[in-house]
């Protein structure tokens, strides 16, 4: 965003406001281990309050839920599992994970998906504002594995996202 106003403090404040998170998208699956890209998004617009009512849930069916945080530009965070997920009948609500001090993501890479996560290489110096990342240090034709962790203002990291397999062309 560019401003014609030369007041730098005002410009920085407006840039921060533009990136502020405005709510959450809610996703559901009957299979907890299904890759996230196959989960069903239940919300057309971000949920702004801490509760969500799954009107389409069937009685007796077990569901798993994940949330993504959405910023003002529509960018979504890595999925997180809500603190409370009622999964056995329609009409249950859940509380959103507190991500009020979210600052970005750390991207991790390994050539071996079976290496413990604490031995993967972090690819960014500072937290990334989105999950989009171009890894410059890869070789054509090689297979790499990645995961991300959300980072808060104190440098604490979330649990790792699902591992993604990437082949560099």
PyMOL CGO cylinders between C-alpha atoms (Angstrom):
from pymol import cmd
from pymol.cgo import CYLINDER

trace = [
    CYLINDER, 0.00, 0.00, 0.00, 1.39, 3.41, -0.94, 0.3, 1, 1, 1, 1, 1, 1,
    CYLINDER, 1.39, 3.41, -0.94, 0.37, 6.62, 0.74, 0.3, 1, 1, 1, 1, 1, 1,
    CYLINDER, 0.37, 6.62, 0.74, 0.91, 10.10, -0.57, 0.3, 1, 1, 1, 1, 1, 1,
    CYLINDER, 0.91, 10.10, -0.57, 1.14, 11.35, 3.00, 0.3, 1, 1, 1, 1, 1, 1,
    CYLINDER, 1.14, 11.35, 3.00, 4.79, 11.77, 4.01, 0.3, 1, 1, 1, 1, 1, 1,
    CYLINDER, 4.79, 11.77, 4.01, 4.09, 11.06, 7.66, 0.3, 1, 1, 1, 1, 1, 1,
    CYLINDER, 4.09, 11.06, 7.66, 6.13, 7.83, 8.15, 0.3, 1, 1, 1, 1, 1, 1,
    CYLINDER, 6.13, 7.83, 8.15, 4.57, 6.94, 11.51, 0.3, 1, 1, 1, 1, 1, 1,
    CYLINDER, 4.57, 6.94, 11.51, 1.10, 7.05, 10.01, 0.3, 1, 1, 1, 1, 1, 1,
    CYLINDER, 1.10, 7.05, 10.01, 2.25, 5.02, 7.00, 0.3, 1, 1, 1, 1, 1, 1,
    CYLINDER, 2.25, 5.02, 7.00, 3.77, 2.27, 9.19, 0.3, 1, 1, 1, 1, 1, 1,
    CYLINDER, 3.77, 2.27, 9.19, 0.61, 2.10, 11.30, 0.3, 1, 1, 1, 1, 1, 1,
    CYLINDER, 0.61, 2.10, 11.30, -1.58, 1.73, 8.22, 0.3, 1, 1, 1, 1, 1, 1,
    CYLINDER, -1.58, 1.73, 8.22, 0.66, -1.02, 6.83, 0.3, 1, 1, 1, 1, 1, 1,
    CYLINDER, 0.66, -1.02, 6.83, 0.34, -2.97, 10.09, 0.3, 1, 1, 1, 1, 1, 1,
    CYLINDER, 0.34, -2.97, 10.09, -3.43, -2.54, 10.11, 0.3, 1, 1, 1, 1, 1, 1,
    CYLINDER, -3.43, -2.54, 10.11, -3.63, -3.92, 6.54, 0.3, 1, 1, 1, 1, 1, 1,
    CYLINDER, -3.63, -3.92, 6.54, -1.94, -7.14, 7.68, 0.3, 1, 1, 1, 1, 1, 1,
    CYLINDER, -1.94, -7.14, 7.68, -4.04, -7.57, 10.83, 0.3, 1, 1, 1, 1, 1, 1,
    CYLINDER, -4.04, -7.57, 10.83, -5.94, -10.82, 11.05, 0.3, 1, 1, 1, 1, 1, 1,
    CYLINDER, -5.94, -10.82, 11.05, -9.68, -10.44, 10.70, 0.3, 1, 1, 1, 1, 1, 1,
    CYLINDER, -9.68, -10.44, 10.70, -10.97, -13.90, 11.58, 0.3, 1, 1, 1, 1, 1, 1,
    CYLINDER, -10.97, -13.90, 11.58, -10.79, -17.63, 10.95, 0.3, 1, 1, 1, 1, 1, 1,
    CYLINDER, -10.79, -17.63, 10.95, -11.87, -20.12, 8.31, 0.3, 1, 1, 1, 1, 1, 1,
    CYLINDER, -11.87, -20.12, 8.31, -13.19, -23.41, 9.63, 0.3, 1, 1, 1, 1, 1, 1,
    CYLINDER, -13.19, -23.41, 9.63, -12.36, -26.75, 7.96, 0.3, 1, 1, 1, 1, 1, 1,
    CYLINDER, -12.36, -26.75, 7.96, -13.81, -30.20, 8.63, 0.3, 1, 1, 1, 1, 1, 1,
    CYLINDER, -13.81, -30.20, 8.63, -12.94, -33.82, 7.81, 0.3, 1, 1, 1, 1, 1, 1,
    CYLINDER, -12.94, -33.82, 7.81, -14.15, -37.24, 8.89, 0.3, 1, 1, 1, 1, 1, 1,
    CYLINDER, -14.15, -37.24, 8.89, -10.55, -38.49, 8.61, 0.3, 1, 1, 1, 1, 1, 1,
    CYLINDER, -10.55, -38.49, 8.61, -8.06, -36.85, 10.98, 0.3, 1, 1, 1, 1, 1, 1,
    CYLINDER, -8.06, -36.85, 10.98, -5.10, -38.08, 8.87, 0.3, 1, 1, 1, 1, 1, 1,
    CYLINDER, -5.10, -38.08, 8.87, -6.36, -36.82, 5.51, 0.3, 1, 1, 1, 1, 1, 1,
    CYLINDER, -6.36, -36.82, 5.51, -3.96, -34.24, 3.99, 0.3, 1, 1, 1, 1, 1, 1,
    CYLINDER, -3.96, -34.24, 3.99, -5.28, -30.76, 4.75, 0.3, 1, 1, 1, 1, 1, 1,
    CYLINDER, -5.28, -30.76, 4.75, -5.79, -29.85, 1.08, 0.3, 1, 1, 1, 1, 1, 1,
    CYLINDER, -5.79, -29.85, 1.08, -8.68, -32.36, 1.05, 0.3, 1, 1, 1, 1, 1, 1,
    CYLINDER, -8.68, -32.36, 1.05, -10.47, -30.97, 4.11, 0.3, 1, 1, 1, 1, 1, 1,
    CYLINDER, -10.47, -30.97, 4.11, -13.80, -29.21, 3.49, 0.3, 1, 1, 1, 1, 1, 1,
    CYLINDER, -13.80, -29.21, 3.49, -13.94, -25.47, 4.20, 0.3, 1, 1, 1, 1, 1, 1,
    CYLINDER, -13.94, -25.47, 4.20, -17.18, -24.68, 6.01, 0.3, 1, 1, 1, 1, 1, 1,
    CYLINDER, -17.18, -24.68, 6.01, -17.00, -20.88, 5.99, 0.3, 1, 1, 1, 1, 1, 1,
    CYLINDER, -17.00, -20.88, 5.99, -17.40, -18.57, 2.99, 0.3, 1, 1, 1, 1, 1, 1,
    CYLINDER, -17.40, -18.57, 2.99, -16.24, -15.55, 4.97, 0.3, 1, 1, 1, 1, 1, 1,
    CYLINDER, -16.24, -15.55, 4.97, -13.93, -15.50, 8.01, 0.3, 1, 1, 1, 1, 1, 1,
    CYLINDER, -13.93, -15.50, 8.01, -15.56, -16.15, 11.38, 0.3, 1, 1, 1, 1, 1, 1,
    CYLINDER, -15.56, -16.15, 11.38, -14.97, -13.06, 13.50, 0.3, 1, 1, 1, 1, 1, 1,
    CYLINDER, -14.97, -13.06, 13.50, -16.22, -14.43, 16.84, 0.3, 1, 1, 1, 1, 1, 1,
    CYLINDER, -16.22, -14.43, 16.84, -14.85, -17.26, 18.97, 0.3, 1, 1, 1, 1, 1, 1,
    CYLINDER, -14.85, -17.26, 18.97, -17.71, -19.69, 18.31, 0.3, 1, 1, 1, 1, 1, 1,
    CYLINDER, -17.71, -19.69, 18.31, -18.86, -21.61, 15.24, 0.3, 1, 1, 1, 1, 1, 1,
    CYLINDER, -18.86, -21.61, 15.24, -21.95, -23.77, 14.82, 0.3, 1, 1, 1, 1, 1, 1,
    CYLINDER, -21.95, -23.77, 14.82, -21.58, -26.61, 12.30, 0.3, 1, 1, 1, 1, 1, 1,
    CYLINDER, -21.58, -26.61, 12.30, -25.16, -26.72, 11.00, 0.3, 1, 1, 1, 1, 1, 1,
    CYLINDER, -25.16, -26.72, 11.00, -24.40, -29.45, 8.43, 0.3, 1, 1, 1, 1, 1, 1,
    CYLINDER, -24.40, -29.45, 8.43, -22.93, -31.98, 10.89, 0.3, 1, 1, 1, 1, 1, 1,
    CYLINDER, -22.93, -31.98, 10.89, -24.78, -35.30, 11.00, 0.3, 1, 1, 1, 1, 1, 1,
    CYLINDER, -24.78, -35.30, 11.00, -25.75, -36.89, 14.30, 0.3, 1, 1, 1, 1, 1, 1,
    CYLINDER, -25.75, -36.89, 14.30, -23.53, -39.87, 15.10, 0.3, 1, 1, 1, 1, 1, 1,
    CYLINDER, -23.53, -39.87, 15.10, -20.79, -38.89, 12.62, 0.3, 1, 1, 1, 1, 1, 1,
    CYLINDER, -20.79, -38.89, 12.62, -17.37, -38.08, 14.09, 0.3, 1, 1, 1, 1, 1, 1,
    CYLINDER, -17.37, -38.08, 14.09, -15.71, -34.94, 12.69, 0.3, 1, 1, 1, 1, 1, 1,
    CYLINDER, -15.71, -34.94, 12.69, -12.32, -33.31, 13.03, 0.3, 1, 1, 1, 1, 1, 1,
    CYLINDER, -12.32, -33.31, 13.03, -11.90, -29.54, 12.73, 0.3, 1, 1, 1, 1, 1, 1,
    CYLINDER, -11.90, -29.54, 12.73, -9.04, -27.21, 11.87, 0.3, 1, 1, 1, 1, 1, 1,
    CYLINDER, -9.04, -27.21, 11.87, -8.83, -23.44, 11.70, 0.3, 1, 1, 1, 1, 1, 1,
    CYLINDER, -8.83, -23.44, 11.70, -6.82, -21.06, 9.55, 0.3, 1, 1, 1, 1, 1, 1,
    CYLINDER, -6.82, -21.06, 9.55, -6.33, -17.45, 10.54, 0.3, 1, 1, 1, 1, 1, 1,
    CYLINDER, -6.33, -17.45, 10.54, -7.23, -14.94, 7.78, 0.3, 1, 1, 1, 1, 1, 1,
    CYLINDER, -7.23, -14.94, 7.78, -5.69, -11.49, 7.30, 0.3, 1, 1, 1, 1, 1, 1,
    CYLINDER, -5.69, -11.49, 7.30, -7.29, -8.44, 5.66, 0.3, 1, 1, 1, 1, 1, 1,
    CYLINDER, -7.29, -8.44, 5.66, -5.91, -9.51, 2.25, 0.3, 1, 1, 1, 1, 1, 1,
    CYLINDER, -5.91, -9.51, 2.25, -7.51, -12.97, 2.47, 0.3, 1, 1, 1, 1, 1, 1,
    CYLINDER, -7.51, -12.97, 2.47, -4.23, -14.80, 3.16, 0.3, 1, 1, 1, 1, 1, 1,
    CYLINDER, -4.23, -14.80, 3.16, -4.64, -17.87, 5.38, 0.3, 1, 1, 1, 1, 1, 1,
    CYLINDER, -4.64, -17.87, 5.38, -2.29, -19.22, 8.03, 0.3, 1, 1, 1, 1, 1, 1,
    CYLINDER, -2.29, -19.22, 8.03, -1.22, -22.83, 8.36, 0.3, 1, 1, 1, 1, 1, 1,
    CYLINDER, -1.22, -22.83, 8.36, -4.05, -24.92, 9.82, 0.3, 1, 1, 1, 1, 1, 1,
    CYLINDER, -4.05, -24.92, 9.82, -4.29, -25.39, 13.58, 0.3, 1, 1, 1, 1, 1, 1,
    CYLINDER, -4.29, -25.39, 13.58, -6.51, -27.70, 15.59, 0.3, 1, 1, 1, 1, 1, 1,
    CYLINDER, -6.51, -27.70, 15.59, -8.90, -25.79, 17.85, 0.3, 1, 1, 1, 1, 1, 1,
    CYLINDER, -8.90, -25.79, 17.85, -8.55, -26.22, 21.62, 0.3, 1, 1, 1, 1, 1, 1,
    CYLINDER, -8.55, -26.22, 21.62, -12.02, -27.75, 21.92, 0.3, 1, 1, 1, 1, 1, 1,
    CYLINDER, -12.02, -27.75, 21.92, -13.53, -29.74, 19.07, 0.3, 1, 1, 1, 1, 1, 1,
    CYLINDER, -13.53, -29.74, 19.07, -16.92, -31.33, 19.60, 0.3, 1, 1, 1, 1, 1, 1,
    CYLINDER, -16.92, -31.33, 19.60, -17.13, -33.95, 16.91, 0.3, 1, 1, 1, 1, 1, 1,
    CYLINDER, -17.13, -33.95, 16.91, -20.05, -36.24, 17.58, 0.3, 1, 1, 1, 1, 1, 1,
    CYLINDER, -20.05, -36.24, 17.58, -23.24, -34.34, 16.75, 0.3, 1, 1, 1, 1, 1, 1,
    CYLINDER, -23.24, -34.34, 16.75, -24.64, -31.22, 15.14, 0.3, 1, 1, 1, 1, 1, 1,
    CYLINDER, -24.64, -31.22, 15.14, -24.92, -27.97, 17.00, 0.3, 1, 1, 1, 1, 1, 1,
    CYLINDER, -24.92, -27.97, 17.00, -21.69, -28.12, 18.96, 0.3, 1, 1, 1, 1, 1, 1,
    CYLINDER, -21.69, -28.12, 18.96, -19.41, -25.10, 19.12, 0.3, 1, 1, 1, 1, 1, 1,
    CYLINDER, -19.41, -25.10, 19.12, -15.69, -24.75, 19.66, 0.3, 1, 1, 1, 1, 1, 1,
    CYLINDER, -15.69, -24.75, 19.66, -13.40, -22.01, 20.94, 0.3, 1, 1, 1, 1, 1, 1,
    CYLINDER, -13.40, -22.01, 20.94, -10.77, -20.64, 18.58, 0.3, 1, 1, 1, 1, 1, 1,
    CYLINDER, -10.77, -20.64, 18.58, -7.09, -21.00, 19.39, 0.3, 1, 1, 1, 1, 1, 1,
    CYLINDER, -7.09, -21.00, 19.39, -5.70, -17.74, 20.77, 0.3, 1, 1, 1, 1, 1, 1,
    CYLINDER, -5.70, -17.74, 20.77, -3.45, -16.37, 18.00, 0.3, 1, 1, 1, 1, 1, 1,
    CYLINDER, -3.45, -16.37, 18.00, -3.67, -12.72, 18.95, 0.3, 1, 1, 1, 1, 1, 1,
    CYLINDER, -3.67, -12.72, 18.95, 0.11, -12.29, 19.07, 0.3, 1, 1, 1, 1, 1, 1,
    CYLINDER, 0.11, -12.29, 19.07, 0.78, -14.15, 15.80, 0.3, 1, 1, 1, 1, 1, 1,
    CYLINDER, 0.78, -14.15, 15.80, 3.69, -12.60, 13.84, 0.3, 1, 1, 1, 1, 1, 1,
    CYLINDER, 3.69, -12.60, 13.84, 4.43, -15.09, 11.05, 0.3, 1, 1, 1, 1, 1, 1,
    CYLINDER, 4.43, -15.09, 11.05, 5.79, -18.50, 10.11, 0.3, 1, 1, 1, 1, 1, 1,
    CYLINDER, 5.79, -18.50, 10.11, 9.06, -20.39, 10.17, 0.3, 1, 1, 1, 1, 1, 1,
    CYLINDER, 9.06, -20.39, 10.17, 9.64, -22.69, 7.18, 0.3, 1, 1, 1, 1, 1, 1,
    CYLINDER, 9.64, -22.69, 7.18, 11.62, -25.90, 7.68, 0.3, 1, 1, 1, 1, 1, 1,
    CYLINDER, 11.62, -25.90, 7.68, 13.14, -28.23, 5.06, 0.3, 1, 1, 1, 1, 1, 1,
    CYLINDER, 13.14, -28.23, 5.06, 14.68, -31.70, 4.94, 0.3, 1, 1, 1, 1, 1, 1,
    CYLINDER, 14.68, -31.70, 4.94, 15.67, -34.12, 2.19, 0.3, 1, 1, 1, 1, 1, 1,
    CYLINDER, 15.67, -34.12, 2.19, 14.53, -36.97, 4.48, 0.3, 1, 1, 1, 1, 1, 1,
    CYLINDER, 14.53, -36.97, 4.48, 10.98, -36.87, 5.84, 0.3, 1, 1, 1, 1, 1, 1,
    CYLINDER, 10.98, -36.87, 5.84, 11.85, -39.38, 8.56, 0.3, 1, 1, 1, 1, 1, 1,
    CYLINDER, 11.85, -39.38, 8.56, 14.41, -37.13, 10.27, 0.3, 1, 1, 1, 1, 1, 1,
    CYLINDER, 14.41, -37.13, 10.27, 13.03, -35.79, 13.59, 0.3, 1, 1, 1, 1, 1, 1,
    CYLINDER, 13.03, -35.79, 13.59, 11.55, -32.30, 13.14, 0.3, 1, 1, 1, 1, 1, 1,
    CYLINDER, 11.55, -32.30, 13.14, 14.06, -30.71, 15.51, 0.3, 1, 1, 1, 1, 1, 1,
    CYLINDER, 14.06, -30.71, 15.51, 16.83, -31.63, 13.02, 0.3, 1, 1, 1, 1, 1, 1,
    CYLINDER, 16.83, -31.63, 13.02, 15.19, -30.00, 9.96, 0.3, 1, 1, 1, 1, 1, 1,
    CYLINDER, 15.19, -30.00, 9.96, 16.78, -26.83, 8.57, 0.3, 1, 1, 1, 1, 1, 1,
    CYLINDER, 16.78, -26.83, 8.57, 14.97, -23.54, 9.12, 0.3, 1, 1, 1, 1, 1, 1,
    CYLINDER, 14.97, -23.54, 9.12, 14.92, -21.72, 5.76, 0.3, 1, 1, 1, 1, 1, 1,
    CYLINDER, 14.92, -21.72, 5.76, 14.03, -18.16, 6.83, 0.3, 1, 1, 1, 1, 1, 1,
    CYLINDER, 14.03, -18.16, 6.83, 15.85, -15.70, 9.10, 0.3, 1, 1, 1, 1, 1, 1,
    CYLINDER, 15.85, -15.70, 9.10, 12.79, -13.73, 10.21, 0.3, 1, 1, 1, 1, 1, 1,
    CYLINDER, 12.79, -13.73, 10.21, 9.20, -15.02, 10.50, 0.3, 1, 1, 1, 1, 1, 1,
    CYLINDER, 9.20, -15.02, 10.50, 7.44, -15.02, 7.11, 0.3, 1, 1, 1, 1, 1, 1,
    CYLINDER, 7.44, -15.02, 7.11, 4.22, -12.97, 6.92, 0.3, 1, 1, 1, 1, 1, 1,
    CYLINDER, 4.22, -12.97, 6.92, 2.51, -15.64, 4.75, 0.3, 1, 1, 1, 1, 1, 1,
    CYLINDER, 2.51, -15.64, 4.75, 3.02, -19.32, 3.95, 0.3, 1, 1, 1, 1, 1, 1,
    CYLINDER, 3.02, -19.32, 3.95, 4.30, -18.40, 0.47, 0.3, 1, 1, 1, 1, 1, 1,
    CYLINDER, 4.30, -18.40, 0.47, 8.04, -18.95, 0.26, 0.3, 1, 1, 1, 1, 1, 1,
    CYLINDER, 8.04, -18.95, 0.26, 10.56, -19.40, -2.55, 0.3, 1, 1, 1, 1, 1, 1,
    CYLINDER, 10.56, -19.40, -2.55, 13.42, -21.63, -1.47, 0.3, 1, 1, 1, 1, 1, 1,
    CYLINDER, 13.42, -21.63, -1.47, 16.50, -20.55, -3.43, 0.3, 1, 1, 1, 1, 1, 1,
    CYLINDER, 16.50, -20.55, -3.43, 18.75, -23.32, -2.10, 0.3, 1, 1, 1, 1, 1, 1,
    CYLINDER, 18.75, -23.32, -2.10, 17.29, -26.33, -3.93, 0.3, 1, 1, 1, 1, 1, 1,
    CYLINDER, 17.29, -26.33, -3.93, 18.57, -28.48, -6.79, 0.3, 1, 1, 1, 1, 1, 1,
    CYLINDER, 18.57, -28.48, -6.79, 16.54, -29.29, -9.91, 0.3, 1, 1, 1, 1, 1, 1,
    CYLINDER, 16.54, -29.29, -9.91, 15.01, -32.78, -9.87, 0.3, 1, 1, 1, 1, 1, 1,
    CYLINDER, 15.01, -32.78, -9.87, 15.55, -33.29, -6.13, 0.3, 1, 1, 1, 1, 1, 1,
    CYLINDER, 15.55, -33.29, -6.13, 12.79, -34.13, -3.64, 0.3, 1, 1, 1, 1, 1, 1,
    CYLINDER, 12.79, -34.13, -3.64, 12.42, -31.95, -0.54, 0.3, 1, 1, 1, 1, 1, 1,
    CYLINDER, 12.42, -31.95, -0.54, 10.06, -32.03, 2.42, 0.3, 1, 1, 1, 1, 1, 1,
    CYLINDER, 10.06, -32.03, 2.42, 8.74, -28.90, 4.16, 0.3, 1, 1, 1, 1, 1, 1,
    CYLINDER, 8.74, -28.90, 4.16, 6.64, -27.95, 7.14, 0.3, 1, 1, 1, 1, 1, 1,
    CYLINDER, 6.64, -27.95, 7.14, 5.78, -24.61, 8.77, 0.3, 1, 1, 1, 1, 1, 1,
    CYLINDER, 5.78, -24.61, 8.77, 5.27, -23.47, 12.33, 0.3, 1, 1, 1, 1, 1, 1,
    CYLINDER, 5.27, -23.47, 12.33, 3.32, -20.37, 13.37, 0.3, 1, 1, 1, 1, 1, 1,
    CYLINDER, 3.32, -20.37, 13.37, 5.38, -17.94, 15.50, 0.3, 1, 1, 1, 1, 1, 1,
    CYLINDER, 5.38, -17.94, 15.50, 4.12, -15.55, 18.17, 0.3, 1, 1, 1, 1, 1, 1,
    CYLINDER, 4.12, -15.55, 18.17, 5.60, -12.23, 19.30, 0.3, 1, 1, 1, 1, 1, 1,
    CYLINDER, 5.60, -12.23, 19.30, 7.79, -13.98, 21.92, 0.3, 1, 1, 1, 1, 1, 1,
    CYLINDER, 7.79, -13.98, 21.92, 9.29, -16.37, 19.37, 0.3, 1, 1, 1, 1, 1, 1,
    CYLINDER, 9.29, -16.37, 19.37, 7.24, -19.38, 20.53, 0.3, 1, 1, 1, 1, 1, 1,
    CYLINDER, 7.24, -19.38, 20.53, 6.36, -21.81, 17.75, 0.3, 1, 1, 1, 1, 1, 1,
    CYLINDER, 6.36, -21.81, 17.75, 3.21, -23.84, 17.16, 0.3, 1, 1, 1, 1, 1, 1,
    CYLINDER, 3.21, -23.84, 17.16, 3.19, -27.56, 16.48, 0.3, 1, 1, 1, 1, 1, 1,
    CYLINDER, 3.19, -27.56, 16.48, 4.43, -28.35, 12.97, 0.3, 1, 1, 1, 1, 1, 1,
    CYLINDER, 4.43, -28.35, 12.97, 2.03, -28.31, 10.03, 0.3, 1, 1, 1, 1, 1, 1,
    CYLINDER, 2.03, -28.31, 10.03, 1.58, -31.35, 7.85, 0.3, 1, 1, 1, 1, 1, 1,
    CYLINDER, 1.58, -31.35, 7.85, 4.73, -32.23, 5.90, 0.3, 1, 1, 1, 1, 1, 1,
    CYLINDER, 4.73, -32.23, 5.90, 4.63, -31.30, 2.21, 0.3, 1, 1, 1, 1, 1, 1,
    CYLINDER, 4.63, -31.30, 2.21, 6.63, -33.18, -0.44, 0.3, 1, 1, 1, 1, 1, 1,
    CYLINDER, 6.63, -33.18, -0.44, 8.06, -30.98, -3.22, 0.3, 1, 1, 1, 1, 1, 1,
    CYLINDER, 8.06, -30.98, -3.22, 10.00, -31.93, -6.35, 0.3, 1, 1, 1, 1, 1, 1,
    CYLINDER, 10.00, -31.93, -6.35, 12.02, -29.08, -7.84, 0.3, 1, 1, 1, 1, 1, 1,
    CYLINDER, 12.02, -29.08, -7.84, 11.67, -28.96, -11.65, 0.3, 1, 1, 1, 1, 1, 1,
]
cmd.load_cgo(trace, "trace")
